[in-house]
Amino acid sequence: MQEMESTVMELIIHSGEARSSSMQALQAARKHNWQEADALLASARDAAREAHKIQTALIGADEGCGKIPVNLIMVHAQDHLMNAMLCRDLVEELIYLHRQVQELSKTHLQ
């Protein structure tokens, strides 16, 4: 049981890191710091990948048979992962738009 709690906490930690890095990337993009934004997005992808590996292992261990007990902390962890993944996807799109706006501003100023 202790091992399961540790696994679920790792899922929450990696998911939280992915979400935080995504939001920091967006803040960097607002300042037109593209190198930092790209690095933070890469960090967000790496953290999400680690969280997803844990989720995949849990799904595999469950085998679709209810072998893994679903409790509030497990639901919380899954919620964190899904929010982190959605956040990263949206932030990537917003950063793309920030770049486009900056490029358009440059061409209109010339």
PASEBA-1860 file (N, C-alpha, C; in nm, 3 decimals):
! residues 110
1> MQEMESTV> 0.082/-0.120/0.000/0.000/0.000/0.000/0.087/0.126/0.000 ~ 0.195/0.124/0.078/0.286/0.238/0.085/0.348/0.265/-0.052 ~ 0.380/0.159/-0.126/0.437/0.174/-0.259/0.337/0.242/-0.353 ~ 0.210/0.207/-0.340/0.107/0.268/-0.424/0.094/0.416/-0.393 ~ 0.098/0.452/-0.266/0.089/0.593/-0.228/0.206/0.672/-0.285 ~ 0.325/0.613/-0.280/0.444/0.680/-0.336/0.430/0.698/-0.487 ~ 0.379/0.597/-0.553/0.360/0.604/-0.698/0.261/0.714/-0.734 ~ 0.152/0.720/-0.660/0.050/0.821/-0.686/0.106/0.961/-0.657
9> MELIIHSG> 0.186/0.974/-0.554/0.246/1.105/-0.523/0.343/1.146/-0.634 ~ 0.417/1.051/-0.689/0.506/1.081/-0.802/0.425/1.132/-0.921 ~ 0.311/1.071/-0.944/0.223/1.113/-1.053/0.179/1.258/-1.031 ~ 0.142/1.290/-0.909/0.099/1.427/-0.877/0.216/1.525/-0.893 ~ 0.333/1.487/-0.845/0.450/1.575/-0.852/0.489/1.605/-0.996 ~ 0.499/1.501/-1.079/0.536/1.521/-1.220/0.429/1.602/-1.293 ~ 0.304/1.575/-1.263/0.196/1.650/-1.326/0.200/1.796/-1.287 ~ 0.223/1.823/-1.160/0.232/1.960/-1.112/0.350/2.033/-1.175
17> EARSSSMQ> 0.460/1.963/-1.189/0.578/2.022/-1.253/0.547/2.056/-1.400 ~ 0.477/1.968/-1.468/0.440/1.993/-1.608/0.352/2.117/-1.619 ~ 0.255/2.127/-1.532/0.165/2.243/-1.536/0.239/2.371/-1.502 ~ 0.321/2.368/-1.399/0.396/2.488/-1.359/0.491/2.533/-1.469 ~ 0.561/2.439/-1.530/0.653/2.474/-1.639/0.578/2.534/-1.758 ~ 0.460/2.482/-1.785/0.379/2.536/-1.893/0.341/2.681/-1.866 ~ 0.296/2.708/-1.746/0.255/2.843/-1.712/0.374/2.939/-1.710 ~ 0.489/2.892/-1.665/0.610/2.974/-1.668/0.651/3.002/-1.813
25> ALQAARKH> 0.633/2.905/-1.899/0.663/2.924/-2.042/0.575/3.034/-2.100 ~ 0.449/3.035/-2.063/0.358/3.138/-2.111/0.402/3.277/-2.061 ~ 0.445/3.285/-1.937/0.493/3.413/-1.883/0.618/3.459/-1.958 ~ 0.705/3.365/-1.991/0.825/3.400/-2.068/0.787/3.449/-2.207 ~ 0.688/3.385/-2.267/0.644/3.426/-2.400/0.585/3.567/-2.398 ~ 0.515/3.600/-2.293/0.458/3.735/-2.283/0.568/3.841/-2.283 ~ 0.687/3.802/-2.238/0.802/3.893/-2.236/0.887/3.877/-2.363 ~ 0.838/3.796/-2.455/0.908/3.766/-2.582/1.042/3.698/-2.558
33> NWQEADAL> 1.051/3.624/-2.450/1.172/3.548/-2.420/1.150/3.406/-2.475 ~ 1.169/3.393/-2.606/1.134/3.268/-2.676/1.222/3.152/-2.635 ~ 1.349/3.177/-2.611/1.440/3.069/-2.572/1.397/3.009/-2.438 ~ 1.365/3.095/-2.343/1.319/3.046/-2.212/1.184/2.976/-2.226 ~ 1.096/3.031/-2.306/0.964/2.969/-2.327/0.979/2.830/-2.385 ~ 1.066/2.817/-2.485/1.088/2.686/-2.547/1.148/2.586/-2.448 ~ 1.242/2.633/-2.368/1.305/2.544/-2.269/1.202/2.499/-2.164 ~ 1.118/2.590/-2.122/1.016/2.555/-2.023/0.911/2.461/-2.081
41> LASARDAA> 0.876/2.480/-2.207/0.783/2.387/-2.272/0.845/2.248/-2.282 ~ 0.973/2.243/-2.312/1.042/2.113/-2.318/1.041/2.048/-2.180 ~ 1.063/2.127/-2.077/1.059/2.075/-1.941/0.919/2.024/-1.907 ~ 0.817/2.098/-1.951/0.678/2.057/-1.928/0.649/1.925/-1.998 ~ 0.698/1.911/-2.122/0.677/1.785/-2.196/0.746/1.669/-2.127 ~ 0.869/1.692/-2.077/0.942/1.586/-2.007/0.869/1.542/-1.880 ~ 0.824/1.640/-1.803/0.753/1.608/-1.679/0.622/1.535/-1.708 ~ 0.550/1.579/-1.810/0.425/1.512/-1.848/0.452/1.371/-1.896
49> REAHKIQT> 0.562/1.353/-1.969/0.599/1.219/-2.016/0.623/1.125/-1.897 ~ 0.693/1.175/-1.796/0.719/1.094/-1.676/0.587/1.059/-1.605 ~ 0.501/1.157/-1.594/0.370/1.132/-1.530/0.290/1.032/-1.612 ~ 0.296/1.045/-1.742/0.221/0.954/-1.829/0.274/0.811/-1.819 ~ 0.405/0.796/-1.803/0.464/0.662/-1.783/0.407/0.597/-1.657 ~ 0.395/0.677/-1.551/0.339/0.625/-1.426/0.194/0.585/-1.447 ~ 0.118/0.672/-1.514/-0.022/0.641/-1.540/-0.035/0.513/-1.623 ~ 0.049/0.499/-1.724/0.045/0.379/-1.808/0.078/0.254/-1.727
57> ALIGADEG> 0.175/0.265/-1.637/0.210/0.151/-1.551/0.092/0.114/-1.460 ~ 0.025/0.214/-1.406/-0.091/0.187/-1.320/-0.203/0.121/-1.399 ~ -0.227/0.169/-1.520/-0.331/0.110/-1.603/-0.295/-0.034/-1.637 ~ -0.169/-0.057/-1.669/-0.124/-0.193/-1.698/-0.137/-0.286/-1.579 ~ -0.104/-0.236/-1.461/-0.115/-0.317/-1.340/-0.260/-0.349/-1.307 ~ -0.348/-0.259/-1.340/-0.490/-0.279/-1.313/-0.551/-0.383/-1.406 ~ -0.500/-0.389/-1.528/-0.548/-0.483/-1.630/-0.697/-0.472/-1.657 ~ -0.753/-0.356/-1.630/-0.896/-0.335/-1.655/-0.986/-0.419/-1.567
65> CGKIPVNL> -0.930/-0.470/-1.459/-1.006/-0.561/-1.373/-1.030/-0.505/-1.233 ~ -0.995/-0.381/-1.210/-1.016/-0.323/-1.078/-0.914/-0.370/-0.975 ~ -0.794/-0.410/-1.020/-0.691/-0.455/-0.927/-0.631/-0.339/-0.847 ~ -0.635/-0.220/-0.905/-0.582/-0.101/-0.837/-0.700/-0.032/-0.770 ~ -0.690/-0.011/-0.638/-0.801/0.057/-0.570/-0.811/0.203/-0.614 ~ -0.930/0.243/-0.647/-0.952/0.382/-0.687/-1.004/0.456/-0.564 ~ -0.918/0.545/-0.514/-0.957/0.625/-0.399/-0.945/0.773/-0.437 ~ -0.973/0.859/-0.346/-0.974/1.002/-0.375/-0.838/1.052/-0.422
73> IMVHAQDH> -0.730/1.004/-0.362/-0.597/1.050/-0.402/-0.563/1.005/-0.544 ~ -0.610/0.886/-0.583/-0.588/0.838/-0.720/-0.665/0.926/-0.819 ~ -0.788/0.959/-0.786/-0.868/1.046/-0.871/-0.801/1.184/-0.881 ~ -0.753/1.232/-0.769/-0.684/1.361/-0.764/-0.560/1.359/-0.854 ~ -0.484/1.252/-0.849/-0.363/1.240/-0.931/-0.397/1.239/-1.080 ~ -0.500/1.165/-1.115/-0.542/1.159/-1.256/-0.591/1.296/-1.302 ~ -0.661/1.365/-1.214/-0.709/1.500/-1.245/-0.592/1.594/-1.271 ~ -0.489/1.584/-1.187/-0.369/1.666/-1.206/-0.306/1.640/-1.342
81> LMNAMLCR> -0.294/1.514/-1.378/-0.230/1.480/-1.505/-0.311/1.535/-1.623 ~ -0.438/1.515/-1.622/-0.520/1.561/-1.734/-0.517/1.714/-1.744 ~ -0.521/1.782/-1.630/-0.513/1.928/-1.631/-0.377/1.975/-1.683 ~ -0.271/1.908/-1.643/-0.137/1.944/-1.689/-0.124/1.926/-1.840 ~ -0.178/1.818/-1.891/-0.170/1.792/-2.034/-0.251/1.895/-2.113 ~ -0.369/1.926/-2.065/-0.452/2.027/-2.131/-0.385/2.164/-2.123 ~ -0.332/2.196/-2.007/-0.265/2.324/-1.989/-0.149/2.338/-2.087 ~ -0.067/2.234/-2.098/0.047/2.240/-2.189/0.001/2.260/-2.333
89> DLVEELIY> -0.101/2.186/-2.375/-0.152/2.200/-2.512/-0.200/2.343/-2.539 ~ -0.275/2.398/-2.445/-0.325/2.534/-2.463/-0.213/2.638/-2.460 ~ -0.118/2.619/-2.370/-0.005/2.712/-2.361/0.077/2.709/-2.490 ~ 0.097/2.591/-2.547/0.169/2.583/-2.674/0.099/2.666/-2.781 ~ -0.032/2.657/-2.786/-0.108/2.735/-2.884/-0.099/2.885/-2.854 ~ -0.108/2.922/-2.728/-0.098/3.064/-2.692/0.040/3.120/-2.724 ~ 0.143/3.042/-2.701/0.278/3.088/-2.732/0.293/3.105/-2.883 ~ 0.237/3.013/-2.959/0.238/3.026/-3.104/0.173/3.158/-3.145
97> LHRQVQEL> 0.059/3.189/-3.085/-0.011/3.314/-3.117/0.070/3.436/-3.075 ~ 0.135/3.430/-2.960/0.221/3.541/-2.917/0.331/3.566/-3.021 ~ 0.389/3.459/-3.071/0.494/3.473/-3.172/0.438/3.535/-3.300 ~ 0.321/3.491/-3.339/0.260/3.545/-3.460/0.230/3.693/-3.446 ~ 0.179/3.733/-3.331/0.150/3.874/-3.306/0.278/3.956/-3.310 ~ 0.384/3.904/-3.251/0.510/3.977/-3.253/0.561/3.991/-3.397 ~ 0.552/3.885/-3.474/0.597/3.891/-3.614/0.514/3.991/-3.694 ~ 0.384/3.990/-3.673/0.298/4.086/-3.742/0.329/4.228/-3.701
105> SKTHLQ> 0.358/4.249/-3.575/0.394/4.382/-3.527/0.522/4.430/-3.592 ~ 0.619/4.341/-3.607/0.746/4.377/-3.670/0.724/4.418/-3.816 ~ 0.642/4.343/-3.888/0.622/4.374/-4.030/0.542/4.503/-4.048 ~ 0.454/4.533/-3.955/0.377/4.658/-3.967/0.459/4.780/-3.928 ~ 0.561/4.761/-3.847/0.646/4.872/-3.805/0.749/4.906/-3.911 ~ 0.772/4.817/-4.004/0.876/4.841/-4.106/0.823/4.921/-4.220
END
